[in-house]
Each structure stands twice: as C-alpha cells, then as structure tokens.
Amino acid sequence: MLSIVAASAAAFSVPGFAEPVAVSALGPSVFTAPGAFPTSVYKHYYNSPTATSAQPQPVISDPVSHRIYPFELTNPATLPKNNTHDPHILPPKASSGVLLESAFAQVLSIASNPTFGDNNCARCQAALQVGKFLALAAPEEGPAFAVRVCEHFNFNKDCATQFGIFQLGSVVTQVIANADVGGLDGQMICSHFLSGLCPAPTATPLNLTNWFAKPKPNPLPAAKKPSGKRMKVLHLSDMHIDPRYANGAEANCTSGLCCRENNFNTQSPQKIMFPAPRFGSYLCDSPVSLIVSALESIPVLAGTERTGFDFTLYTGDLVSHDSENQLSRDYILYTETIMYDLLRRSLGSGPVYAALGNHDSYNQAQDAPHALNGQLADQFSWNYDHVAALWELEGWLPHSAVETARAHYAAYMVRRQDGLRVITLNTDLWYSANFFNYINMTNPDVSGMLRFLTDELQAAEDAGDAVWILGHVLSGWDGTNPLQNPTNLFYQIVDRFSPHVIKAIFFGHTHEDQVMIYYANNATAISAQTAGAVGWIGPSVTPLTNLNSGFRVYEVDSGTFEIVDAHTWKSDVNAFPQLDSQLAHGPTFEYEYSTRDAYGANIPGWGPNDPLNATWWHLVTEAMEADPSLVTKCTFVDRGFPPLQKFNTFQGKGSVRSPPCTGDCVAAKICYIRSGSVPIAKQNCQTGFGSVQ
C-alpha cells in the first residue's frame, strides 16, 4: 500500500511539493506506565502528587487571565451545591406593554389552535391561564387585556365602559389573579361570563358533617300561642331613586337607563319620541317626585299616620341603574344618605331594618370576601362603615348590631325588645354577577356569611326566639340570579331551623311580587307536610322594567311573629303622563289585593287568624294546579279568577305591559314557587317564564 501511495505521488509531482516519506515500523505492542505520578508535569501542586490516597491536584495558572485557579474548584471533598458566581443569562424583562401584547397574541393562538378541537371549555380555560399570568405579572394591564379580549370576541356590546380601568377592569383583574382558572372557578367564569363556553357545572355536593352545632330537635319545641294582637310591618324594596332623572328626556330609549339626557331612541336620535313624565315611566328608575309621593301615600293607606309602623323592612337597592362609567363611591354614599333620611322622616319612629342590594355598592354588585389577602379583603369597608353609621344615627340599630354590620359586609342581627330577631344578609355574596364569588367556588361559604347566619340561628333556637331573615337577591325562584353552591347551603340551613325558629324570609331584587316555599330534605318530597318556610319577594317602587310601582304591608301576630295577612298597593305608571303640566294631583296609589282574600277561598279549613305560612302557600300551589286551563293574564283581578291567573297579574303589580301566563308557563310558575334554591329550580323547572318584564 505504501508503494502505491509513493508511486502515485511521484506520478503527479509538481515543483514545490516534497516527496512522501516512508512510514517507519511501529513500536512495541505493550507498554507499562510508571506507578508514580510524574511530578515534573506541573511545577506546583495543592497536594502531594506522589501520594496514592488522592488524585494529584496541580496548581493551574491561566495564561490569558493570569488567574490561579483555587483548590476549592476541584477539591473532591467540597463539591459545590450551586454556581452562585457565574452569570445565568435570562431574557430581558418585558415591559408591561409587551406582556399585554404577548398575552393577547397567545389568546388568539389558543382560539385558533386545532389541538382543542370542539372543546371550547378547555380552550377558554387555557386562555384564562394566560390572563392569570398577566394579572399576576402586570396587573396594571389587566383591564386593557379584558377590554381587548371582550371586543375581539364580542362578549359585550360596550366592552370599554364595562371592563376599562375606571369600570370593572380592576375587579376582573383581581378575580383572575386569585381564581383557580383551571378548575371549577374557570369553568364557571367561562360558563357565566364568556358566552357559555363551558357547560354550567352542577352543584358541588355539600358536606354538612360539622356544619351544625346541634341536630334539629325531635320533636320540635311546642309552638307559641298567637297573641291575637297584630303588628304592622312595612316592606319596601328596590326604590332605585334617580337623582339624575331628566323630565322631558327620552322615556323610550333603546339602550341604557331611559329618562336621562344622554340616552335616546335610535329610530329618532334628534327628536324625543316619548318625553319622560315627571313621576316616572316604564323604562326608567324612580324620580325623586315618585319616591316622595310613595312615602307620602304609605302612612295614609296603611293607617299608620299617628302610630307609625312597628318596623319597616327594606330589602335593598337604593341606587339607580347607571352604567359602570357613571357610578362612583360618592354617588352611592349620596344615595344612601338621601334615602335613609327620607325613610326616617316619612315613616315614623319605628326602626328600618335594611339589607344592601346589588346596586348599593361600587362597583355595582361587587363585594369581596374577607378571605382575600391584605387590602383586597377590606376594599368595600368604606360602604359598610357608612351604612352602619347611618343606621345608628337614624336610631334604627343598637351599637352592637352596628359593629357587627361593620365587620360582616353590612349584615347584622338585632334582637328586638319583643323577642323577634332580625338577621340581615349581604346577598351580593351569592349573586351571580359578583365577580368575587368566582374565587374558590368549591367552598359554598367563602365569605363566612352563612356561617354567621347559622350561628345566629343556633343562638336563637337556644333562646327560644323567632327569626326573620332579610336579604336582597332571592335564593331561588327560577334560579337565574344567585349561584348554586351557596343557595344550596342556605336551603339546608333554612330546613334545619324551620319552622320552629325561622318564621319568614324576605327578598327583593326582581322588582316583582313573588313568593318561594322551602321544603324539608332538599324538596325530595314536596307536600303540605314538608313545607317549612316561606320567602316573600317584595314588589318594587321603581317601575323598571314595564312594571307598576308598589309596596306591601304585613299583618303579623305579635306572639308568634307569623304573617297573618299581606296587603299590597300599586300605582298605575301608565297614567303618569297625564299628571304633567299640573300641580293638583300626583300619582294615585290604590289597594291591589289582600293575600289572604285573593287565595284564601281556595284553601278550605284555614281560619281567619291562621298564618300564611309555608303549609298554606303549598296548598295555594295545589289550587293553582287544579285549574291550569284558566291561567291567562287578566286586566281586572277579583275573587272570581283562578289563583295563578291572579298570581301572574299581581307579579307585575297589574301592569298593562305584563304578558299572560299560558301553556307551559303555568307549570313553570308553580315550580318556581316551590323552588327555594338554584339546584332545585334547575333540576325541576322549565326555564323562560320567571319574569313578567
């Protein structure tokens, strides 16, 4: 082979190239290295290079840096745990604006990623994870992110005025930062707020093992005997005073709150189609004139001009239905101040027991649980402190109840001298529009509100006292307003303490005249024997939307604190335009109906002094079932009409705009009356017939 290489090279040799040299023969096939390390390899050592107990550690000098590397660098006895000396290069920190752009781009990528297939729920929750990162890393960009996502996917018709930094953007950012967006919280957010991208989860099973301090007494304590003396209790709700109401503005606007200077009808933007009457209209909140007229009428109609009411219930919503960008803390505080002052000066010396409504807060419908950390836990204390102080100044609450209200979301318990305990709740804490309720949704009582209620009911049971419960957002009916898990727990609490402790429950919110029945054992058997408590939903003073204005007075036995009759008055809003341009007459409030008289003829064997309790109301629903073919809207109500026909008309306070209830509406409405929680309504009832608006 070597000869071929040499010959080939010779054949192609050219000047300047040397002749190849023949390779010499190889050395020996075996060599044994010396046992001693050759110390001459390096000049200096950290240890003895001839020792056999350790490897030689030469001293190495770097000819470039002129550094001598220390023994610690290679010492086998001192291996490093972390390299804390050298730089560990990370990408440069992105500005918050870059993070916003990146997050938005990732959401668009997720939305178009075919990996998710038809699983829009997983796609939505993945996008929420991106939003959560942004909310934690650059919270100041959260509102802008919410607006951009909302606008891109058309989640809302006016994203900027709903989710900007001056509206709900900061709230949404807080919630996304704290929610378990990969779990139930995220599923519910996607279901409720993001176009139903996730199916609505079912209620989480309750574990009541340690919830109640004591089991329900068996047998129940003997019922107290009626005194035969009756108290008069006023129930007002949803007055929604509008101090920005503009007489003559468009009352038939096509968006927002009508009777405002800035809202118009898109079919006639330059010319007002229906000027706002001085006393109100169907698409508007209550002008000051309507509020004052109602308060002037109430004592006269109820016969309390000299005596006053024993007490008044106010089931929330003082503030008008402004859009988020028009609201402020001062607007809320102003409304609370003017309204509670008007109530005190109009209704006599009897106390007013009030609950906050979803509009009685800023941002509207938002109340944060104390379980949030730091200043986030107390971000609504300004409102609780204010209303509690007003209630004390008006002389309605003792100082102990005021302090409770400050600490418990403006909720409190007051024990009256007659022995009745009134417990109020801030039902924003189960309202589906409160974003803060979407944090830790597997816990049905994150706020501790229902723990507070349970403890107060236990104390009342131990003392043998009766209780009325007062809130704003109803716990059931058609199930469209509150959340499942907390109302499920509330229902079990009501069952535990009914009928011997809880004598009545009161709500507002829908603006309509409605009622709910709570049954034993989660309504697994619905009958007169299992009916335990009644929830009365009071009619609103505001006409919004398409309703007449109304209020109610209860006759209550002073010994049992059970309701013996309920009287409701209304004012025909359709007649209000005729009152303009004159000062002789204001609105007329007329007697609408007695609950006992309207339905009592259908309940045989019920005496004139027997209470309108849960058993009675269940028998009313049976009477409604007996004649479903006659259920239509009527323009005049008397004893000749079937019960549900009356119920549907009363629901809208006799408004000419209320639709009739026929066909499937009949069974649905009976089902709503029998549904005191969201899970029961969703399980049992057909949807779509809950409102007459």
ChimeraX attribute file (.defattr): number of C-alpha atoms within 10 A of each C-alpha:
attribute: neighborCount
match mode: 1-to-1
recipient: residues
	/A:1	6
	/A:2	11
	/A:3	9
	/A:4	9
	/A:5	11
	/A:6	14
	/A:7	13
	/A:8	11
	/A:9	15
	/A:10	14
	/A:11	8
	/A:12	8
	/A:13	12
	/A:14	10
	/A:15	5
	/A:16	6
	/A:17	10
	/A:18	10
	/A:19	11
	/A:20	12
	/A:21	8
	/A:22	10
	/A:23	7
	/A:24	6
	/A:25	6
	/A:26	6
	/A:27	7
	/A:28	6
	/A:29	5
	/A:30	6
	/A:31	7
	/A:32	5
	/A:33	7
	/A:34	7
	/A:35	8
	/A:36	10
	/A:37	15
	/A:38	10
	/A:39	14
	/A:40	8
	/A:41	8
	/A:42	13
	/A:43	9
	/A:44	14
	/A:45	14
	/A:46	13
	/A:47	14
	/A:48	16
	/A:49	20
	/A:50	14
	/A:51	11
	/A:52	11
	/A:53	8
	/A:54	11
	/A:55	14
	/A:56	17
	/A:57	16
	/A:58	19
	/A:59	15
	/A:60	17
	/A:61	12
	/A:62	9
	/A:63	8
	/A:64	6
	/A:65	7
	/A:66	9
	/A:67	10
	/A:68	11
	/A:69	13
	/A:70	12
	/A:71	16
	/A:72	11
	/A:73	10
	/A:74	13
	/A:75	13
	/A:76	11
	/A:77	7
	/A:78	10
	/A:79	10
	/A:80	12
	/A:81	6
	/A:82	6
	/A:83	8
	/A:84	8
	/A:85	6
	/A:86	6
	/A:87	7
	/A:88	7
	/A:89	6
	/A:90	6
	/A:91	5
	/A:92	6
	/A:93	8
	/A:94	11
	/A:95	9
	/A:96	16
	/A:97	13
	/A:98	13
	/A:99	18
	/A:100	23
	/A:101	12
	/A:102	15
	/A:103	20
	/A:104	21
	/A:105	13
	/A:106	16
	/A:107	20
	/A:108	15
	/A:109	12
	/A:110	19
	/A:111	16
	/A:112	12
	/A:113	11
	/A:114	11
	/A:115	9
	/A:116	15
	/A:117	10
	/A:118	9
	/A:119	12
	/A:120	16
	/A:121	18
	/A:122	19
	/A:123	22
	/A:124	25
	/A:125	24
	/A:126	20
	/A:127	23
	/A:128	23
	/A:129	20
	/A:130	19
	/A:131	26
	/A:132	24
	/A:133	16
	/A:134	24
	/A:135	24
	/A:136	16
	/A:137	14
	/A:138	18
	/A:139	20
	/A:140	18
	/A:141	22
	/A:142	29
	/A:143	23
	/A:144	20
	/A:145	24
	/A:146	23
	/A:147	21
	/A:148	17
	/A:149	17
	/A:150	19
	/A:151	15
	/A:152	12
	/A:153	12
	/A:154	13
	/A:155	14
	/A:156	17
	/A:157	10
	/A:158	12
	/A:159	20
	/A:160	21
	/A:161	18
	/A:162	20
	/A:163	26
	/A:164	21
	/A:165	21
	/A:166	17
	/A:167	23
	/A:168	23
	/A:169	24
	/A:170	21
	/A:171	21
	/A:172	20
	/A:173	27
	/A:174	21
	/A:175	22
	/A:176	27
	/A:177	22
	/A:178	19
	/A:179	22
	/A:180	20
	/A:181	27
	/A:182	15
	/A:183	13
	/A:184	19
	/A:185	22
	/A:186	27
	/A:187	25
	/A:188	24
	/A:189	26
	/A:190	24
	/A:191	18
	/A:192	17
	/A:193	14
	/A:194	17
	/A:195	13
	/A:196	16
	/A:197	20
	/A:198	21
	/A:199	13
	/A:200	14
	/A:201	11
	/A:202	11
	/A:203	16
	/A:204	15
	/A:205	11
	/A:206	15
	/A:207	8
	/A:208	10
	/A:209	7
	/A:210	7
	/A:211	13
	/A:212	14
	/A:213	10
	/A:214	9
	/A:215	8
	/A:216	14
	/A:217	11
	/A:218	6
	/A:219	6
	/A:220	12
	/A:221	11
	/A:222	7
	/A:223	10
	/A:224	12
	/A:225	10
	/A:226	17
	/A:227	11
	/A:228	12
	/A:229	10
	/A:230	19
	/A:231	19
	/A:232	23
	/A:233	22
	/A:234	25
	/A:235	26
	/A:236	23
	/A:237	32
	/A:238	31
	/A:239	30
	/A:240	27
	/A:241	26
	/A:242	26
	/A:243	17
	/A:244	15
	/A:245	24
	/A:246	20
	/A:247	18
	/A:248	17
	/A:249	22
	/A:250	28
	/A:251	26
	/A:252	22
	/A:253	24
	/A:254	14
	/A:255	11
	/A:256	15
	/A:257	24
	/A:258	27
	/A:259	32
	/A:260	22
	/A:261	14
	/A:262	12
	/A:263	18
	/A:264	25
	/A:265	18
	/A:266	11
	/A:267	11
	/A:268	11
	/A:269	12
	/A:270	9
	/A:271	12
	/A:272	17
	/A:273	17
	/A:274	17
	/A:275	17
	/A:276	26
	/A:277	23
	/A:278	23
	/A:279	24
	/A:280	31
	/A:281	31
	/A:282	25
	/A:283	23
	/A:284	27
	/A:285	31
	/A:286	31
	/A:287	25
	/A:288	19
	/A:289	17
	/A:290	25
	/A:291	22
	/A:292	16
	/A:293	15
	/A:294	23
	/A:295	15
	/A:296	14
	/A:297	17
	/A:298	20
	/A:299	19
	/A:300	11
	/A:301	14
	/A:302	20
	/A:303	12
	/A:304	15
	/A:305	16
	/A:306	9
	/A:307	13
	/A:308	20
	/A:309	22
	/A:310	17
	/A:311	18
	/A:312	22
	/A:313	23
	/A:314	26
	/A:315	29
	/A:316	28
	/A:317	27
	/A:318	27
	/A:319	28
	/A:320	26
	/A:321	20
	/A:322	17
	/A:323	13
	/A:324	17
	/A:325	16
	/A:326	11
	/A:327	19
	/A:328	16
	/A:329	13
	/A:330	10
	/A:331	17
	/A:332	20
	/A:333	18
	/A:334	13
	/A:335	19
	/A:336	21
	/A:337	14
	/A:338	13
	/A:339	18
	/A:340	18
	/A:341	15
	/A:342	14
	/A:343	18
	/A:344	17
	/A:345	12
	/A:346	18
	/A:347	22
	/A:348	19
	/A:349	16
	/A:350	16
	/A:351	20
	/A:352	26
	/A:353	21
	/A:354	27
	/A:355	27
	/A:356	28
	/A:357	27
	/A:358	26
	/A:359	22
	/A:360	26
	/A:361	25
	/A:362	21
	/A:363	22
	/A:364	23
	/A:365	20
	/A:366	22
	/A:367	29
	/A:368	25
	/A:369	23
	/A:370	19
	/A:371	14
	/A:372	17
	/A:373	10
	/A:374	9
	/A:375	9
	/A:376	13
	/A:377	14
	/A:378	18
	/A:379	14
	/A:380	20
	/A:381	16
	/A:382	13
	/A:383	22
	/A:384	22
	/A:385	17
	/A:386	16
	/A:387	23
	/A:388	24
	/A:389	18
	/A:390	18
	/A:391	23
	/A:392	17
	/A:393	12
	/A:394	16
	/A:395	15
	/A:396	21
	/A:397	24
	/A:398	14
	/A:399	15
	/A:400	12
	/A:401	21
	/A:402	25
	/A:403	19
	/A:404	16
	/A:405	24
	/A:406	20
	/A:407	17
	/A:408	20
	/A:409	28
	/A:410	25
	/A:411	27
	/A:412	28
	/A:413	24
	/A:414	21
	/A:415	17
	/A:416	11
	/A:417	7
	/A:418	10
	/A:419	18
	/A:420	21
	/A:421	21
	/A:422	21
	/A:423	24
	/A:424	26
	/A:425	27
	/A:426	24
	/A:427	28
	/A:428	28
	/A:429	29
	/A:430	28
	/A:431	26
	/A:432	20
	/A:433	19
	/A:434	21
	/A:435	23
	/A:436	28
	/A:437	27
	/A:438	26
	/A:439	26
	/A:440	19
	/A:441	22
	/A:442	17
	/A:443	12
	/A:444	24
	/A:445	21
	/A:446	23
	/A:447	21
	/A:448	16
	/A:449	22
	/A:450	19
	/A:451	16
	/A:452	17
	/A:453	21
	/A:454	20
	/A:455	14
	/A:456	18
	/A:457	26
	/A:458	18
	/A:459	12
	/A:460	20
	/A:461	19
	/A:462	10
	/A:463	10
	/A:464	15
	/A:465	20
	/A:466	24
	/A:467	28
	/A:468	19
	/A:469	20
	/A:470	30
	/A:471	27
	/A:472	29
	/A:473	28
	/A:474	30
	/A:475	28
	/A:476	30
	/A:477	29
	/A:478	31
	/A:479	24
	/A:480	18
	/A:481	18
	/A:482	24
	/A:483	26
	/A:484	28
	/A:485	23
	/A:486	28
	/A:487	27
	/A:488	23
	/A:489	20
	/A:490	23
	/A:491	25
	/A:492	19
	/A:493	19
	/A:494	24
	/A:495	22
	/A:496	23
	/A:497	23
	/A:498	23
	/A:499	22
	/A:500	22
	/A:501	25
	/A:502	26
	/A:503	23
	/A:504	24
	/A:505	23
	/A:506	24
	/A:507	30
	/A:508	28
	/A:509	22
	/A:510	24
	/A:511	29
	/A:512	29
	/A:513	22
	/A:514	24
	/A:515	24
	/A:516	28
	/A:517	28
	/A:518	28
	/A:519	30
	/A:520	21
	/A:521	13
	/A:522	18
	/A:523	19
	/A:524	10
	/A:525	12
	/A:526	16
	/A:527	16
	/A:528	17
	/A:529	12
	/A:530	19
	/A:531	25
	/A:532	24
	/A:533	27
	/A:534	29
	/A:535	25
	/A:536	19
	/A:537	27
	/A:538	30
	/A:539	33
	/A:540	31
	/A:541	26
	/A:542	31
	/A:543	31
	/A:544	25
	/A:545	18
	/A:546	21
	/A:547	31
	/A:548	29
	/A:549	32
	/A:550	31
	/A:551	26
	/A:552	25
	/A:553	24
	/A:554	22
	/A:555	19
	/A:556	23
	/A:557	22
	/A:558	19
	/A:559	18
	/A:560	20
	/A:561	25
	/A:562	23
	/A:563	22
	/A:564	19
	/A:565	21
	/A:566	20
	/A:567	18
	/A:568	22
	/A:569	23
	/A:570	27
	/A:571	25
	/A:572	20
	/A:573	22
	/A:574	17
	/A:575	14
	/A:576	20
	/A:577	16
	/A:578	13
	/A:579	15
	/A:580	15
	/A:581	9
	/A:582	8
	/A:583	7
	/A:584	6
	/A:585	9
	/A:586	17
	/A:587	21
	/A:588	16
	/A:589	18
	/A:590	14
	/A:591	16
	/A:592	20
	/A:593	19
	/A:594	17
	/A:595	16
	/A:596	20
	/A:597	15
	/A:598	19
	/A:599	23
	/A:600	21
	/A:601	15
	/A:602	19
	/A:603	16
	/A:604	8
	/A:605	9
	/A:606	14
	/A:607	9
	/A:608	11
	/A:609	12
	/A:610	16
	/A:611	22
	/A:612	20
	/A:613	20
	/A:614	27
	/A:615	19
	/A:616	20
	/A:617	24
	/A:618	27
	/A:619	19
	/A:620	21
	/A:621	22
	/A:622	17
	/A:623	18
	/A:624	25
	/A:625	16
	/A:626	12
	/A:627	14
	/A:628	20
	/A:629	13
	/A:630	17
	/A:631	23
	/A:632	21
	/A:633	21
	/A:634	19
	/A:635	12
	/A:636	9
	/A:637	19
	/A:638	13
	/A:639	13
	/A:640	9
	/A:641	17
	/A:642	22
	/A:643	27
	/A:644	26
	/A:645	24
	/A:646	25
	/A:647	25
	/A:648	28
	/A:649	24
	/A:650	23
	/A:651	25
	/A:652	29
	/A:653	30
	/A:654	24
	/A:655	24
	/A:656	17
	/A:657	15
	/A:658	22
	/A:659	16
	/A:660	16
	/A:661	24
	/A:662	16
	/A:663	13
	/A:664	13
	/A:665	20
	/A:666	22
	/A:667	19
	/A:668	21
	/A:669	27
	/A:670	21
	/A:671	21
	/A:672	27
	/A:673	23
	/A:674	30
	/A:675	29
	/A:676	31
	/A:677	31
	/A:678	26
	/A:679	22
	/A:680	24
	/A:681	23
	/A:682	19
	/A:683	11
	/A:684	15
	/A:685	21
	/A:686	17
	/A:687	16
	/A:688	12
	/A:689	16
	/A:690	19
	/A:691	16
	/A:692	20
	/A:693	17
